[in-house]
Amino acid sequence: MSRTSDRLGRLPYYAVNELAAAKKRMLAEGVDVIDLSVGDADIPPPEVAVRTLHEALSDQAMSRYSFQIGLIEFREAVARYMERRFGVVVDPMAEVLPLIGSKNGLSHLPFAILNTGDICIIPEPGYPGYFGTYLTDAEVLPYPLRAERQFLIELEDLSADQLARTGLAFLNYPNNPTSAIAPRDYLERTVRACHEHDIVLAYDNPYCEMTFDGYVAPSVLEIPTARDVTLEFHSLSKSFCMTGWRLGWAVGSSELIAALQKVKSYVDTGPFLAVQRAGAAVLDNAEPLVAEMQREFQERRDAAVRCFREVGFEVEAPKATMYLWIELPSGVTSVDFAQRVLEEQGVAVLPGSALGSSGEGYFRIALTVGAERTREAAARIGRVLNEVRETSARA
Ligand SMILES: Cc1ncc(COP(=O)(O)O)c(C=O)c1O
């Protein structure tokens, strides 16, 4: 029997699932695959996380349901971190919500906010975690991120009618996939627009610690008037190389936290308590751990930028995130390019169009491997680039 909902049909295709399957098949065939497709680096989690989790596993209380309240010590560690890192003081019980990874909160927020016919702005290209909106009766309005606009979403670009109908806007800076960052005055005018037009701002900030060359990424909650209209999403996945642990949090307006919590109460029972205890230990040691992670990723970024330039791509060194967003020569689609790179050279990259049609003409690599493997990957991708250029020169 094949009975599925119309809503299901609205969900775009999730490219990463297919890439993961292709990679598995090639590895089984003995191909030396280098996977740069997903933001999941080959770096171990912090030792303090592993040690604390181990200890927590022997505490029977950790094996109970977490529910939405979760572990108070995790909420408190989040509040301490928000204050130390951003100077933002929050109530750990009313203004923080533990999440099973930030995707857990991002994907369920639309259900808590949007009514039929409301508009939800999502960045395009953008992270597919916002696509939960397609499962609501709201209207999804993908906003194209353009290099000439510094990849920023300018709410005031929307028509008066669109602004009046917009209920929720997802913003993500430092940005996946473009690596764009948000200047302070941009955040100020965006918060102002959200107040003016009664828009909830979902500020997705999982890369705030993955920054380079002395750049320090802000929390939008640093803008004094932001809290009333904002939920900000954080994650331990990238900052602390803990993708599989599934731990993040939402922080911001107590009303919005309560609304998200209500939805989540019916779909999940919160992150594993032992993981929250480990997360608290990590956040209390965030500064040295982040410094170490930044050193490693800056080295990887430098190596990747150098190697990809050497093989003929124009690449700028991003100030943040674990991604290079690389422009392709005209005459090749990003899916064709990514497919050739995988099948002919055993390197997995993400085609730009997999993150939305405005991503066409680009591919994304993630800094998942060390300098040596990155060099090898760039050399292999460079071979496909040369062939593409030769073919288009002949045409
Ligand atoms: C922009 C963005 N937001 C959220 C996430 C999800 O992170 P988490 O592992 O916390 O669910 C990702 C993961 O790649 C991301 O790129």
The ligand as a Gaussian input file, in Angstrom:
#p B3LYP/6-31G(d) Opt

LIG

0 1
 C       22.932000      25.997000       9.470000
 C       22.758000      24.769000      10.297000
 N       21.860000      24.782000      11.277000
 C       21.667000      23.695000      12.056000
 C       22.379000      22.539000      11.846000
 C       22.039000      21.336000      12.674000
 O       22.867000      21.066000      13.672000
 P       22.503000      20.002000      14.783000
 O       23.502000      18.909000      14.621000
 O       22.639000      20.746000      16.071000
 O       21.111000      19.510000      14.573000
 C       23.314000      22.482000      10.810000
 C       24.034000      21.242000      10.535000
 O       24.696000      21.064000       9.551000
 C       23.514000      23.638000      10.029000
 O       24.393000      23.656000       9.027000

